[in-house]
């Protein structure tokens, strides 16, 4: 008993002094309040982000620990950023300008302008040949790394939110009219391969020439496995708009969007599981370097980073229709456990809808998982923790809901 008391004292001390590390999606400090639209990384350490209101280009050389503002001509808002090498990159604006840098972001010069287009996306198939799509059906192409750009005819009057070329000849466009276009001759001609009336597509991503996804409003995700000839709707369970989808392997992918929502699939899009972002503002840009490491950007200068695939899934369930009378944090079951356990807790009728946190810590007070981080109405809930990637030992789980706080211990035995 005395040993447990000492552990709890250490746990309490570290919580109060914030001496712990975080898993999952961790917020990075930028020092700005611009809405960040897009991010792109050259390698694990060097990356960029761009945004607007006010316009900004940020750069990191230490994997997101620090971000510095870059110099650029006066532009109202930047929409997309893309680097084809460590030194050569492009950024686009909502007034149809494309800027280019050849010195890793130190200086930017005008590469192309079309005042009728807000260019929203880049896609390069090599260091010379690339595309940018935008509003009013605009699509441009370069074959000399942005020295010159050629306007292509898409036969579309809609806003082309995303472009993706998977080979030198084969490419796809996603529009806010709910239409997907395909080209088989390097963008010279385009044909409609799918339209869903009343929907809006904002993002497209292909793993290879056969397998790709589009996503957009109302949490809609479509998948093709035969190069766009057929599309099947995925069960995303996403509430709101998906602004970016990023697939990192045949099985693994991420989507981000409204209200700070991040979801992940581990089975090729059959199911999408909610992750804890820790924020409730819009997320608009995502770049995953691999299955586990990536960055998401959004409102108020927000940048999130993960190095563990976003941490645990949120597995919270309201398990009864009865409203409890008191706050209570139950003992987890089973306990001891291997590798997963369930934690129940009550939010009473006397409570209004409150922001509730349920987190897991080791005995040094370091947070190892966040299971709940959201507004919850009165009820009895259960959350699951899968500790497959954690060592055997004693762990503490803490519930904070409004002014109520409770902590219990549990034992993982492998």
N, C-alpha and C positions, 0 to 999 in steps of 0.2 A: 504493500500500500504506500509505503514511504517513497519507493522508487517511482511509482506512478505519479505521485504528487510532485516530485522533482521534475519529471517529464512535463507535466502540465504547466508548471511554473516557467520552465524554459520555453514551452510553446507560447504561453501568454506573453512573455517578455519579447520574443521575436516578432509576434504579431504586432505588438504595440510599437516596436522599433523598425518594423518592415524589413527585417533581416531574413529574407527568403527569396528564392528564385521562382520564376513562373514558367509553367508549361502552356501549351496551346498557342493562342494568338496574343501576342504581347505588344502593347502600344509603344511606338518609338517617338522620341521628342523631335519636333521640327521647328517650333517657335513661330509658326505662321498660322493664319486662320483662313487661307484660301481653300476653295473647294478643289481637291485634287482629283483629276479625271482619270489619269493613266500612269502606269509605271512600267519600266523596262530595265532589265539587268543584263550587263555585259558578261559578268561572271559572279561568283559568290560574294565578292567584296564590292564591286563597282556597279552602281545602279543610278537610275534617274526617275524623277516623278515630275509631272507637270499639271497645271491647273489654272484657275482663273478667279477673278473677282476678289482680290486683285490677281493679275496674271503672275505666274511664277514658274521657274524651272529649278528643281532641286537636284543635288548630286550627293551621293555617299561613296566613300572609298573604304569604309570599314564595316560593310554589311549592315548598314542601317543604324549604327550607333550614333553617328553624327550626320547631319544634312546641311549643306551649304547652298545658298542662293546663287544662281548663275546670272551672268550679265546677258542681256538680250535686247533687241529693238522693242520699242513700245508696241505691245499687242494687247488686245482686250482680254482674251482668254485662250489658253492652250487646251486642245482636246485630246491629242495623242502624241506619244513619243516612242521612237524606235531607233535602235542602234544596229548597224550592220557590221561594225567592228569596234574595237576599244576606243577608236578616235573619231569615227564617222557616224553621225546620227542625224535624225530628222525630228522635227516637232511641227505640229499643225495647229492652226487657229480656227476659231469660229467665224472668222471673216475671210476664209479662203486662202490664207497665206501658209506656205510651207517654208520653214527655216532649216538650214543645214549647218552642222558644225563639222570641222575636220580636225579639231584639237581637243576632243573629249569634253566639249561643252564650255570651254573657256570663251569662245566667240561664236556667234550665230549670224548668218547672212541669209538674205532672202533667196530662196531657190525657185519658188513658183507662187503665182497669185491668181485667184479667180474669185472676185467679190460675190459671186452668186452661189458659192459653195462653202460650206463649213466642213472641212475634211475631218473625219471621225476615226479613221483607222489606217494602219499601214500593214502591208504584207510583202515581204521580200523573199524570193526563192534562192537568191544568192547575193553576193556583195554588189552586183551591178543592176540586177533586174528586180523592180519592185512596183507596188501599186498603192494608191491611196483612194479611199472612197469617201463620199460626203453627201451633202444635201442636194436636193433637186436632181437626183439621178446621176450625179457627177462621179466620174472615175478617171483617174490619170495614171499614166505608166511611165517609168523611166527604165532605160537599158544601159545607162552610163552613170549609175550611182548618184542620180539627182542633178546632174549638170543640165539635163533637159528633161522636160516632162511632156507627154503627149496625151491629149484628151481623147478618151474612147467613148463610143456610142453604146449606151446600155439599153436604149429604148425604154427607159424608166423615168418617170417624173417624181418618184418618191425619194425619200431620204434613205441613202444606202449607209446603214449604220456600221456595217462590218464587212470586210473582204478577207478572203483566205485562199491563197494559191497553194495547191498541194504538189503540183509538178509544174514544169515549164509551160505546159499547155493548159492544164486543168485548174479552174478556179471557181469559187463560189462567192455570191453576194447575199447578204441578209438585209431586208428593208423594213421600215416601220409600217409598211402596208401588210405585213404578214406574208411576204413573198420571198421565196428563195430562188436565186438565179444561178445558172451554171454556164461556164464557157469551156470549150474543148480546144480552142485555138488561140490561147494566150490573150484572151480578153477582147478579141476583135468582134466576136458575136456572142450574144447571151440568149439563153432560153429559160423560161420559167419551169422549174421542176416541182414546186409546191407552193400553194397559196392557202392561207387560212383567213377567211374574211373576219374582220374585226379584231385581229391580233396584231401585235407589233413585235418584230424581232430586233434585238439590239446587239447580239453577239453570236459569232460562229467560230468553231474550232474543229480542225481535223487532225486526227492522229496519223493518218496515211491517206492514200488516194481513195480508199473504200470507206473508212469509218470516220464519221464526223457528227457533230452536234450543233444545233442552233437553239437559242433560248431568248426569252423576252418577257413581255407583260404577262400578268396573271400566273406567274411561275411556270410558264410553258417551256418544256424541253422536248425537242424532237431529235431522233437519232437515225442515221442511215448506216448501213453496213455494205451497201452496194453502189457507192459513189453517187448518191443522191437520186437514184431511180425510185427508191421507196423510202418513206420516213415513218417511224413509229413514235408515238407519244410516250414519254417516260413519266413515271409516277414521282414527281419531284416533291409534292407536299409543300412547295415554296409559296408563302403568302406574300404577295406583292410582285415587284418587277425584278427580274434577273438582268443585271447590266453586264456581267462578264462570266464566261465559262472558260475553264482551262483544264484540259485533259493532260495528265502526265504519263499515263500508261494505258494499256488496254483496259485495265480494271479501275484505275484510280483517276478521279477528277474532282474539281471544285466549282461551285457557283457562288456568286456574291450579289448583293443588291439592296433592296429596300430595308430600312430599319436595322442596319448593321447585320443582316442575316448572312450567315455562311453555312453552306451545306456541302457534304462530301459523299462521293460514291466509292465503294470498294468492289463493286460487281458490275462495272461497265454500264452504269446508269439504271439498273433495275430498281434500286432503292437509293434515296438520297437522305443522309442523316444529318441532323442539325448539330452544329458545333457552337461553342461559346466564343463570341467575338468580344464580349465585354462592353460593347457600345450599342447605341440605338439610332445612330445617324447613318445616312446613306453610304454604301460602299460602291464605288463605280469602276475601280481599276484593280486588276489582279495579275500577278506574274509569279508563277511557280517555277523554280529552277530545277526541281526534281519532285519526287513523290512527297517529300517531307518539308522542304525548305521553300518558303515563298513570302511574298509581300502583298498586302491589300491596301488600297488608298481610298479616301473618301472626303466627306465634309469636314470643315474646320481644320484643315491641315493634317487630317488623321492619316497615320501610317501604322499598319499592324504587321507584325512579323511572326512567322512560325518556323521552328526547326524540328518539330516532331509531328508533322502532318496535321497540325491544328488541335492536337490533344484528343481527349476523350469525346465521344458523342454525348449529346444531351439526351438522356433516356428517361425523362420525367413523365409520370402518368398520374392522372387523378383517378384514384382507385375506388372511390365510393361517392355516392350521391349525398351522404349525410354530412352535415356541417358540424365539426367538433366544437366543444365549448372552450377548450384551452389550447395554447401552444404546447407542442410536445415534439421532441426529437427521440425516436425509438432506437433501440439497439438494432444494429444491422443484423441481417440474417442471410446466409449462415454466418456464423462466427465461432471459431476461425473459418477462413474461406480460401478457396483457390479455384480459378483465378478471379471470379467475380462475386459480388455481393449486392444485396438490395438494402437501401436505406429509406425508411418511412418517416414522415413528419406531418404534423397538424398545423394548419393555420385556422384560427377559430372564427366564429361568427362575429365576435366583437371587433375583428380587424377588418379594415377596408382592403381594397386591392393594394398590395404592398410589394416593393422590390425585395426579392428573396434571393439569398446566396446560400449555396451548399458547396463547401470546398473540402478537399482532403489535404492533410499536411503530414509530413514526417515528424519525427520526434525532435528535430531541430527547429521546427516551426516553419519549414520551407513548404510552400504550396506545391503540390504535385498534380492536382487535378481540380478543375471547377466543374461541378455537376449541374448546378442550377445558377443562373444569373438572369432573372427575368421577373416581370410583374406577375403575381399570383393572387387569385381570389381565394376566399376562405374555402377550405376543403382538406382532405387527407391525400397526400401525394407519396409516390415512391420513385426513387431514382436508382439507377444501376451504375456500379463502378466496376469496370473491367481492369484488373491490375496485372495483366499479362506482361507488361513492360516494366514492372516494378519489382524490386527484390523483397524477399520475405522480411517480416518485421511487424512492429506495432505502428499503426497509423491513427491519426486523430481526424475526425470529421466534424465540421463546425457549421451550424445553421444560424444564419442571421436574417431575420424577417422583421422589418421595422425596428422597434427598440428591443425585440426579443433576440437573445443569443444563447445557444447551448452547444456543448462540445461532448462527444463520446469518443471512446477508443475502440479499435478493432484490430484483429490480428490476421495477417496474411501468411500462410504457411505453404511453401512449395516443396 
